[in-house]
Amino acid sequence: MKFTKLTTLLASAALAVTGTVAMAADYTLTISSWAPPTHGINAKMWPKFVEMVEEATDGKVTAELKLGIAPPPAQMDLIMDGAADASIIFHGYQPGRFVVTKLIELPGYEGSAEAASVAYWRAYEKYLAQADEHRGVKVIALHTHGPAQLHTSSPVTSLDEISGLKVRIPGGVGGDVGTALGATGIQVPAPKVYETLASKAADGVVMPFESRKGFKLTEVAQNVYEMPGGLYRGSFAFIMNEDTFADLPEDIQKALEEKVFGEPLSREIGKIWDEIDGIGRAETEAAEGNAINAASEADLEKFSAIAADIREKVIAEVAGTGVDAQAAYDMIKSEMAAY
């Protein structure tokens, strides 16, 4: 999709993520996003992206945010087709399309979402990009959410109680973990979790703490079963239409590549996820009738064995793509530990 001169978009520019009409800008990006308006993705991440883009280009490029153009699984094709210029995708929504991205989702990593996101980008540049799983779009950032925990309407206080529950679990490693724990997986996009729980179509969901506020889980899943380090981490990419980027002047392309895209943006998004996870925890602690149940030492030991089996399986799966999966995993783990 071509960038459109802002002077021809006087009305729609008022919807810019920054909330202002940046009349000095020469180009406007159209951002497609699927999360609720108040979710941290839209309230904090995209505004940070726009701030970084405007600063790097001296205000020549800005962006406007549009919600509800397409459901989450359709965002990759939406950007490839040029229906929007940029979007965020969750890799687990498209099973089979993304394999190497499962490496960052593995349970057992120690560190923040910021540390994970930086490590992810570095491993992507060195190892994972060669799988070319994002062909057709330009990857401008990679990040993870915080450790995913189990959120349920009825209290869960041990790992064994998960078996037989109907649980909304995304694809990717989250699905592998759900199967290993004996849960009956229900796959619905994140924006549908509230109604899925409210209608009793599921007993719970596995999501990071930010969802307590971002998807109002304090109202429909009052209990959290917390596993230190999480049951998995979700993998996301910020992507851009290739023609849109190619149509930009070379000096602007260079500025974006050097100051925004890649590790700088990945770091900032991961940092924001840590922030909104903290907000979600605080919301839970303050909400009447909500409880956080910590996993016992026995459960930690049991889950450690489950996680080891899943890691072995995923590393073998990623190695099947031709990527040096063990080296990439070792790099992510060491980068996070040293961050």
C-alpha positions as CSV (number, residue, x, y, z in Angstrom):
1,M,0.0,0.0,0.0
2,K,1.3,3.4,-0.9
3,F,1.7,6.1,1.8
4,T,-0.9,8.8,1.3
5,K,-0.1,12.5,1.5
6,L,-1.5,13.8,4.8
7,T,-2.9,16.9,3.1
8,T,-5.5,14.7,1.4
9,L,-6.5,13.1,4.7
10,L,-7.5,16.1,6.7
11,A,-10.4,14.4,8.4
12,S,-8.9,11.0,9.1
13,A,-5.7,12.5,10.4
14,A,-7.6,13.6,13.4
15,L,-7.7,9.9,14.3
16,A,-3.9,9.8,14.5
17,V,-2.6,7.7,17.4
18,T,-1.0,10.8,18.8
19,G,-4.4,12.4,19.0
20,T,-3.3,15.5,17.0
21,V,-3.4,16.5,13.3
22,A,0.3,16.7,12.4
23,M,0.0,19.1,9.4
24,A,3.8,19.1,8.9
25,A,3.9,15.4,8.1
26,D,4.4,14.3,4.5
27,Y,3.3,10.7,5.0
28,T,0.7,8.9,7.1
29,L,0.8,5.2,8.0
30,T,-2.4,3.4,8.4
31,I,-2.2,1.0,11.3
32,S,-4.6,-1.9,11.7
33,S,-5.0,-3.2,15.2
34,W,-7.4,-5.8,16.6
35,A,-7.1,-5.3,20.4
36,P,-9.7,-3.3,22.4
37,P,-9.3,0.5,22.3
38,T,-8.0,0.7,25.9
39,H,-5.7,-2.3,25.7
40,G,-2.0,-1.5,26.2
41,I,-1.3,-2.4,22.5
42,N,-3.5,0.5,21.4
43,A,-3.2,2.8,24.4
44,K,0.6,2.5,24.8
45,M,2.5,0.5,22.2
46,W,1.2,2.1,19.0
47,P,1.6,5.6,20.5
48,K,5.2,4.7,21.3
49,F,5.7,3.5,17.8
50,V,4.3,6.7,16.4
51,E,6.4,8.8,18.7
52,M,9.6,7.0,17.7
53,V,8.7,7.3,14.0
54,E,8.0,11.0,14.2
55,E,11.1,11.7,16.1
56,A,13.3,9.6,13.8
57,T,11.9,11.3,10.7
58,D,11.7,14.9,12.0
59,G,7.9,14.7,11.8
60,K,7.9,13.7,8.1
61,V,6.1,10.4,8.9
62,T,3.2,9.9,11.3
63,A,0.4,7.3,11.6
64,E,-3.3,6.8,12.2
65,L,-4.8,3.9,14.1
66,K,-7.8,2.0,12.8
67,L,-9.5,-0.7,14.8
68,G,-11.6,-3.7,13.6
69,I,-10.5,-3.8,10.0
70,A,-10.0,-7.6,10.3
71,P,-9.8,-10.3,13.0
72,P,-6.4,-11.1,14.5
73,P,-5.6,-14.2,12.3
74,A,-6.2,-12.1,9.1
75,Q,-3.7,-9.3,9.9
76,M,-0.7,-10.9,8.1
77,D,-2.6,-11.2,4.8
78,L,-4.2,-7.8,5.4
79,I,-0.7,-6.2,5.4
80,M,0.5,-8.3,2.5
81,D,-2.5,-7.2,0.4
82,G,-1.9,-3.5,1.2
83,A,-5.2,-2.9,3.0
84,A,-3.2,-1.3,5.8
85,D,0.4,-0.3,6.2
86,A,1.3,-1.8,9.6
87,S,-0.1,-4.2,12.1
88,I,0.6,-6.5,15.0
89,I,0.3,-10.2,14.7
90,F,0.2,-13.0,17.3
91,H,2.0,-16.0,15.7
92,G,0.0,-18.6,17.6
93,Y,-3.2,-17.6,15.8
94,Q,-2.0,-19.3,12.6
95,P,-0.8,-22.8,13.5
96,G,1.6,-24.2,10.9
97,R,2.4,-20.9,9.3
98,F,5.0,-20.0,12.0
99,V,7.3,-22.6,13.5
100,V,10.6,-20.9,14.5
101,T,8.7,-18.3,16.5
102,K,7.8,-21.0,19.0
103,L,11.3,-20.9,20.4
104,I,10.6,-17.7,22.3
105,E,7.3,-19.1,23.7
106,L,8.9,-21.9,25.7
107,P,8.4,-22.1,29.4
108,G,11.5,-21.8,31.6
109,Y,13.0,-18.5,30.5
110,E,13.9,-16.2,33.3
111,G,13.5,-12.5,32.8
112,S,11.2,-9.7,31.8
113,A,9.2,-9.2,28.6
114,E,11.7,-6.4,27.8
115,A,14.7,-8.8,28.2
116,A,12.8,-11.5,26.2
117,S,11.9,-9.1,23.4
118,V,15.5,-7.9,22.9
119,A,16.9,-11.5,23.1
120,Y,14.2,-12.5,20.6
121,W,15.2,-9.8,18.0
122,R,18.9,-10.7,18.3
123,A,18.2,-14.4,17.9
124,Y,15.9,-13.6,14.9
125,E,18.7,-11.6,13.2
126,K,21.3,-14.3,13.8
127,Y,19.3,-17.5,13.3
128,L,15.5,-17.3,12.9
129,A,15.2,-14.9,9.9
130,Q,16.6,-17.5,7.6
131,A,13.4,-19.6,7.8
132,D,11.7,-16.7,6.0
133,E,8.4,-17.3,7.7
134,H,7.3,-13.6,7.4
135,R,7.9,-13.5,3.6
136,G,5.6,-11.0,2.0
137,V,5.9,-8.4,4.8
138,K,8.6,-6.4,6.5
139,V,9.2,-7.4,10.2
140,I,9.9,-4.2,12.1
141,A,9.8,-5.6,15.7
142,L,9.4,-8.8,17.6
143,H,8.3,-9.1,21.2
144,T,6.7,-11.4,23.8
145,H,4.0,-10.8,26.4
146,G,4.8,-11.5,30.0
147,P,4.5,-14.9,31.6
148,A,1.1,-16.5,30.8
149,Q,-0.9,-17.7,33.8
150,L,-4.2,-19.5,34.2
151,H,-7.3,-17.4,34.9
152,T,-10.5,-19.2,35.9
153,S,-13.9,-18.5,37.3
154,S,-13.5,-21.2,40.0
155,P,-10.3,-21.4,42.1
156,V,-7.5,-23.7,40.8
157,T,-4.9,-24.3,43.4
158,S,-2.9,-27.2,41.9
159,L,-1.6,-28.3,38.6
160,D,-3.7,-31.5,38.7
161,E,-6.9,-29.5,38.8
162,I,-6.3,-28.2,35.2
163,S,-6.9,-31.6,33.7
164,G,-10.4,-31.8,32.1
165,L,-11.0,-28.0,32.3
166,K,-12.2,-26.2,29.1
167,V,-9.6,-23.6,28.7
168,R,-9.0,-21.0,26.0
169,I,-5.5,-21.5,24.9
170,P,-3.8,-20.0,21.8
171,G,-1.8,-22.0,19.3
172,G,1.9,-22.4,19.4
173,V,3.6,-23.5,22.7
174,G,0.5,-22.4,24.6
175,G,-1.4,-25.2,22.9
176,D,1.4,-27.7,23.6
177,V,1.3,-26.8,27.3
178,G,-2.5,-27.1,27.5
179,T,-2.4,-30.6,25.9
180,A,0.3,-31.7,28.3
181,L,-1.8,-30.5,31.3
182,G,-4.9,-32.4,30.1
183,A,-7.0,-29.3,29.4
184,T,-9.6,-29.3,26.7
185,G,-8.4,-26.5,24.4
186,I,-10.8,-23.9,23.1
187,Q,-9.3,-21.5,20.5
188,V,-10.8,-18.1,20.3
189,P,-9.0,-14.8,19.6
190,A,-8.1,-12.6,22.6
191,P,-10.9,-10.0,22.0
192,K,-13.5,-12.8,22.4
193,V,-12.2,-14.1,25.8
194,Y,-14.6,-12.0,27.9
195,E,-17.8,-13.3,26.2
196,T,-16.4,-16.8,26.1
197,L,-16.0,-16.8,29.8
198,A,-19.2,-14.9,30.6
199,S,-21.2,-17.4,28.6
200,K,-19.5,-20.3,30.4
201,A,-18.2,-21.7,27.1
202,A,-14.9,-22.0,28.9
203,D,-13.7,-22.6,32.5
204,G,-10.7,-20.4,32.0
205,V,-8.1,-18.8,29.8
206,V,-4.3,-18.8,29.8
207,M,-3.0,-15.2,29.3
208,P,-0.5,-12.8,30.8
209,F,-1.4,-10.6,33.8
210,E,-2.2,-7.5,31.6
211,S,-5.4,-9.3,30.5
212,R,-6.8,-8.8,34.0
213,K,-7.4,-5.2,32.9
214,G,-7.0,-5.3,29.1
215,F,-9.7,-7.9,28.7
216,K,-11.6,-7.3,32.0
217,L,-10.8,-10.7,33.4
218,T,-11.3,-9.5,36.9
219,E,-15.0,-9.6,36.1
220,V,-15.3,-13.1,34.6
221,A,-12.2,-15.0,35.8
222,Q,-11.7,-14.0,39.4
223,N,-9.0,-16.5,40.1
224,V,-5.4,-16.7,38.9
225,Y,-3.2,-19.8,39.2
226,E,0.3,-18.4,39.0
227,M,3.3,-20.4,37.9
228,P,6.6,-18.6,38.3
229,G,8.0,-17.8,34.9
230,G,4.6,-18.6,33.3
231,L,3.2,-21.5,31.5
232,Y,4.5,-20.0,28.2
233,R,5.2,-16.6,26.6
234,G,3.3,-15.4,23.5
235,S,5.2,-14.4,20.4
236,F,4.2,-11.2,18.4
237,A,5.6,-9.3,15.5
238,F,5.0,-5.7,14.3
239,I,4.9,-5.9,10.5
240,M,4.8,-3.4,7.6
241,N,3.8,-3.6,4.0
242,E,6.9,-4.0,1.9
243,D,5.8,-1.6,-0.8
244,T,4.9,1.1,1.7
245,F,8.5,1.0,3.0
246,A,10.0,0.9,-0.5
247,D,8.0,4.0,-1.5
248,L,9.6,6.1,1.2
249,P,12.6,8.3,0.4
250,E,15.9,6.7,1.1
251,D,16.9,9.1,3.9
252,I,13.6,8.3,5.7
253,Q,14.1,4.5,5.2
254,K,17.6,4.8,6.7
255,A,16.4,6.8,9.7
256,L,13.7,4.2,10.5
257,E,16.0,1.3,10.1
258,E,18.7,2.9,12.4
259,K,16.5,4.5,15.1
260,V,13.2,2.6,15.2
261,F,12.9,-0.8,13.5
262,G,14.4,-3.9,15.0
263,E,15.9,-3.9,18.5
264,P,14.9,-0.3,19.5
265,L,11.2,-0.9,18.9
266,S,11.3,-4.4,20.2
267,R,12.8,-3.2,23.5
268,E,10.3,-0.4,24.0
269,I,7.3,-2.7,23.3
270,G,8.6,-5.3,25.7
271,K,9.1,-2.6,28.3
272,I,5.5,-1.5,27.9
273,W,4.3,-5.1,28.3
274,D,6.1,-5.3,31.7
275,E,4.3,-2.1,32.7
276,I,0.9,-3.3,31.7
277,D,1.5,-6.7,33.4
278,G,2.1,-4.7,36.6
279,I,-1.1,-2.8,36.1
280,G,-3.0,-6.0,35.6
281,R,-1.6,-7.5,38.8
282,A,-2.5,-4.4,40.7
283,E,-6.1,-4.5,39.3
284,T,-6.4,-8.1,40.5
285,E,-5.1,-7.3,44.0
286,A,-7.6,-4.4,44.3
287,A,-10.6,-6.2,42.8
288,E,-13.1,-7.6,45.3
289,G,-13.5,-11.4,45.1
290,N,-10.2,-11.8,43.1
291,A,-7.4,-14.1,44.2
292,I,-3.9,-15.1,43.1
293,N,-3.0,-18.7,44.0
294,A,0.7,-19.5,43.8
295,A,1.9,-22.8,42.5
296,S,3.3,-25.1,45.2
297,E,6.8,-26.5,45.2
298,A,5.5,-29.9,44.2
299,D,3.7,-28.2,41.2
300,L,6.9,-26.4,40.3
301,E,8.8,-29.7,40.2
302,K,6.1,-31.4,38.1
303,F,5.8,-28.5,35.6
304,S,9.6,-28.4,35.2
305,A,9.5,-31.9,33.9
306,I,6.6,-31.0,31.5
307,A,8.4,-27.9,30.3
308,A,11.6,-29.9,29.6
309,D,9.6,-32.3,27.4
310,I,8.0,-29.5,25.5
311,R,11.4,-27.7,25.0
312,E,12.9,-30.9,23.5
313,K,9.9,-31.3,21.2
314,V,9.9,-27.7,20.0
315,I,13.7,-27.5,19.5
316,A,13.4,-30.6,17.3
317,E,10.5,-29.0,15.4
318,V,12.3,-25.8,14.8
319,A,15.5,-27.7,13.7
320,G,13.3,-29.3,11.0
321,T,13.1,-25.9,9.3
322,G,16.9,-25.9,8.8
323,V,17.5,-23.4,11.6
324,D,20.1,-24.1,14.3
325,A,17.4,-24.4,16.9
326,Q,19.6,-25.4,19.8
327,A,22.0,-22.5,19.2
328,A,19.1,-20.0,18.9
329,Y,17.5,-21.3,22.2
330,D,20.9,-21.1,24.0
331,M,21.3,-17.6,22.7
332,I,17.9,-16.4,23.9
333,K,18.5,-17.9,27.3
334,S,21.9,-16.4,27.7
335,E,20.9,-13.0,26.4
336,M,18.0,-12.9,28.8
337,A,20.1,-13.9,31.7
338,A,22.7,-11.2,30.9
339,Y,20.2,-8.4,30.1
